[in-house]
């Protein structure tokens, strides 16, 4: 069960954008994918070591609190919740893009306002998601995790079938390297592996905690294989014509394409509530205990969904938004903070040695990637508006 939860945490909507990420930087970017995977795996182990030092740690914000006091807890919490919020926004954009691709030229008029295309389907996806927001029930997590992992396996299989048996082929040679696209590519790869905030929760749920590193290793190997396979297949199938989501390239008249597209739509529908429940609970906990908790949770969840819709309509650029999340929030939450917290909690920052040099180097490189990637993503978003 833990392996499936870790795979679910890693294998998200990023899998349909890894072909675009590879195409942005060229074939040599596969090396960067493996380097990023190894770095993220190592930072995950550092979180485990932090929790081994302080056995009473149960959540990621508590890791920040043990390392840097209340300020550390606040920083980790803000980064985590903003990341979840923007990923939830990305779900709406993803659903809108794919439904608009399936059913173009759909429009609707309400109170004199014409709503058409992707914007219309963002609203449709939001209405479909709304009941799950009102449920606010984490007991559905096991079902959702199983269905989402299955959907991702179906997407991989369907894309492979499209290339091998539906006449698309794998004939595109692509380019070896495109230096201009590397920052965007790195940001998307980092986004794919940005699941570190859930590690402490999963770790504390284990009976045999010494098995965590083995489970983490297996999860990373499976996810990296899936990401690399999808990236290579997509780039070989469509070359430089690959769109931000590979599902937008698939021929709509083929059954395998329809299966891939509808399986992709399961992700935002199934996982949106999972992204927002922690935010809802964090906001709800700021109110006095005598407040009626259920109606308050419904109100907060609805307001969050409405705000997500507004942002999705204002910035309807899925890959650019996810690049921003990867470059800014995932770099902080999954690279810089695990390294910094481990150095502080373990006391290794006082000892000059090989591990300190490695961790410090990762932090410095992470900061540089964060600055450059965030700048590129913001410029790209502004340029599209």
N, C-alpha and C positions, 0 to 999 in steps of 0.2 A: 504493500500500500504506500509506503514512504517513497519508494522509487517512482511510482506513478504520480505522486504529488510533486516531487522534484521535477520530473519530466514535464508535468503540467505547468509548473512555475517557469521553466525555461522555454519550452516549446509553445510559444504563443503566436500572436499575429505576425511576429517578425519573420516567420518562416516563409510567408508569401512575398516578402520584400528582399530576401537575401539574394535572389538572382539579380535584382536591380542594383543591390550593393556591390556585387561582384562585377557587374557590367560597368559601374561607375569608376572602378579602379583598375579593371583588367584582371587577367588570369593570375598574376602574381599576388593579387589580394587574397588568394586562398591561404597563402603563408600567414598573412595578417589575421585571418580568421582563426587559424590554429594557435597563433601567439596570444591573441585575445582570449581564446578559450582557456589556455593554460594559465594565463594571468588571473582570470576570473575564478578558476578552480583554486588557485593558490590563495586568493583573498578570501574565498569561502572557508578554506582550512584555517585561516587566521581568525575568522569569527568563531570557529569551533574551539580554537585554543584560548580565546578570550573567555569563553564560557567554561572551559575546563579550569581556568585560574580562579574564576568566581562562580561557584556552582549554583548560586541563588539567582543568576541571570536567567530571565525567561523570554524577554522580547528584545528586539533590536534597539529601541530607544533606551532600554536599560543598559545595553552595552555602552552607548554613548554617555549615559549618566555615570557609570562606574569609571569610565576613562576621563571624562572632562566635566563632571558635575552636572548641575541642572542645565547649564548652557549646552552641554553636549547632548542631553536628552531632547532639548527643544530643537536643536539643529537637525538631529536624526529624524525626529517626528515630522518636522516641516518638509524636509526633503522627501521622506517616504510618502506623505499624504499628497504632496503636489505631484509626485510621480504617478501615483495611483489615479489621481484626478485627470491628468493629461492622457494617460493610457485609456481611461474610460472614454474620454473625448474622442480619442483615435478610433475606438470601437464604432462610434456613431458614424464617423467619416468613412471608415472601411465598409460598413453596411450600406451607406448611401452610395458610395462609388460602385459597388458590385451590383446593387439592384438597378441603378441607373444604367449600367452597362447592359444588363439583361433586358430592361424595359425602357428604351430611350424615348424621348419626346412625350413623356407623361407630364401633365400639368394639372393644377388644381387652383380654383379661385375661391378665396374666403374673405368676405367683408371687403371686397374690392381689391384685395391683394392677390397677385398671381404668383403661385408657388410652383416651380417646375424643376425637372431634372434632379440633380443630386440633392438639392435642398429639400425637395418633397420627400425623398426616400429617407433622409436623415430623420425627418419628423415621423415617418412610418416606423422606422426602427425604434425610435424613442417610445412610441406608443406600445409597441410589442414588448419592450423591455420594462415598461412602467410597473406591471403587476409583480415582477420579481423584486423590484425595489421596495414595494410595500410589504412583501413577505418578510424580508430581513431575517432569514432563517439559515444559519450556517449548517444545520443538519443535512441540508441538501448538497453539501460540499462533495461528499464521496461520489454521488451520482453525477454531479457536474464534472468532476475531475475525470471520471471514467469516460463520459460522453465526449469531452473535449479532446482527450488523448486519442480516442478512436477517430474523431473527426480529422485530427491532424494526420493520422496514418492514412485515412481515406484520401486526403488532399495529396499527399506524397504519391500514393499509388495511382491516383487519377492523372496527375501530371505525367508520370512515367508512361502510363498507357497512351496518353495523348501524343507524346513524342514518339513512342515505339510503334503504335498500331493505327493511329488516326491520321497519318499522312504528314505530320509536321516534321518529324525527323530531328536529328541532332547535328545538322550540317554547318552551323555558323561557327566560324573560327574565332571571332572576337579579336580583341587586342591584348597584347601582353601586359601593358601597364598604361594607365592614364593618370598622371600625377595630379592633375587638377581635381579629379573626382575622389582621391584617396581620403581626404578629411570626412566627406559625407559617408563614404563606405565604412570607415572605422567607427563612426558614430552609430551607424545602423547595426554593425556587428556587436558593439557594446550593448546596445539596446536589447539585442537578442538574448544576452546572458545576464541581464539585470534583475535577478531574482533574490539577491542577498538579504533583503529585509525579512524574508520569510524563514530564513535558515534557523534563527534561534528558536522560533516556535516549533518547527519540525524537529529540531534537535532535542528539545525538552520533552517532546511527545514519544521519543524512542525509549524502549525498555533497555536495550543494549546500546548505550551511547557510543561505545568504542567501535561500533559498526558504521558510524556515520560517515567516516572518511571513505569506506568501501562503497557505500551507497552513493555518496557524492561522486566518486570516481566513475562508477557505472553510469550514473545519470548524465554526467558530462560527456562521456564517450558516445552514448546513444544520441544525445542531442546534437553533438558536433557532427556525427555521421549524418544525421537527418538534415542539418543546415547545409553541410558541404554538398550532399547529394542534390538537394533542391537547387542550390546555387549553380552547380555545374550543369544540371539538366536544363534549368531555365535559360541560362546564358547560351548554351549550345543550341537550344531550340529557337531562340528569338534574337540572339546577338544584341547589337546596339539598339534594336527596336523594342527591347523589353521595357514594359511600363513599371510604374512604382509598385504595382501588385501584379504578380504573374497571372492571376485569375482574369485580369482585364485583357490579357493577350489571347486567352484560350478561345477557340472557335465555338460560338454559342450553339451551333447546330449539332455538336457532338455530345453524346450521352456522358462520356467521361468528363467533359468540360463542365456540364451541368452539375454532375456529382461533386466536382471540386469546388465549384462556386457556392453551392448550397451548403456544403460542409464548412466552407469558410464563413458563411453567414451564421453558423451555429456558435462560433466563438464569441462575437459581441453579444448575442442573445443570451448565451449561457453564463458568460463570465463577467458581464457588466456589474451585476450586483455584488460579486465577490470583490471587485475593485473598490466599490464605494462603501461597503459595509464597515470597514475599519474607519473610514472618514466619518460616517454617520455616527458610529459609536463614540468616536473621539469628541465630536461636537456635542452629542447628547450628554456625555459625562460632565460637561461644563455647567449643566443646569442642575438645580437642586433636586434631591431624590424624591421630593413629594410631587414632582411633575409626572403626569401620566406618560410613561415611557414609550408605549406603542404608538399613539398618535404623534408624539414628538418625533419619533424615528421616521414615520411616514412623511411628515412635513419636511424634515431635513432632507430625506432621500429624494423627494419630489423636487425641492428647490435645487439640489445638486444636479439632477437630471436636466432641469430646465436650463441651468447655467451651462451645462455641457453642450446642450443643443445650440445655445447662442454662440459659444466659441466654435463649435463645429461648422456653423453656418458662416461665421466671420472668417475662419481660417480653415477652409476645406481642403487642406493639403496633407494627406496622410503621411507620406514618407518624410516630408519636411518637418512635420511636428514630431514624428518619432525620432528623427535625427537630432532634434533639439533635446528631447528627453534623454537620448543616449549620451549626447555630448555633455550635457550639463548635469542632469539629475542622476543618471546611472553611473557616470564617472565618479561623482561624489559618494553616492550610496554604496556602490559595489567595488570601488577601487580605493579611493582616498580614505574614506572613513574606516573600513576594515583594517587597513595598514596603520593608520594613525592610532586607532583605538588599541590595536595589539601592542604597538610600541609602548604606549602609555601604561596599559594594564600590566604587561609583562615586565616592564622596567628595562626593556632592551634598548630604549633610546639613550640610556646612560652608558651602554657598553658598545664600543666600536668593534664590529665584527662583520663577517661575511653576510649574515642574514640582515643586519641593520643596513648595510650598503645596498643589498637587493631591494629591501622594502622602501628605503628612502628613494632609490632610483625609480621604483614603480610610482611612488607619490609624485615625484617631479614630472615624469613622463605623463602621468594622469592629468596633472594640472595643465600641461601644455596642450594635450589632446582636448581637454575640456574647453580651454580658451579658444583655440582655433576652430574646433568643431561647433561650438556655440555661435561664434561669429559667422561662420559659413551658413549654418542653419537659419539664423535670423535674417541674414542678407537674402537668402533664397526665399524665405517666407515673404519678406517685404517686396521682393521683386515680382512675386506672383500676384500680389494683391492689387 
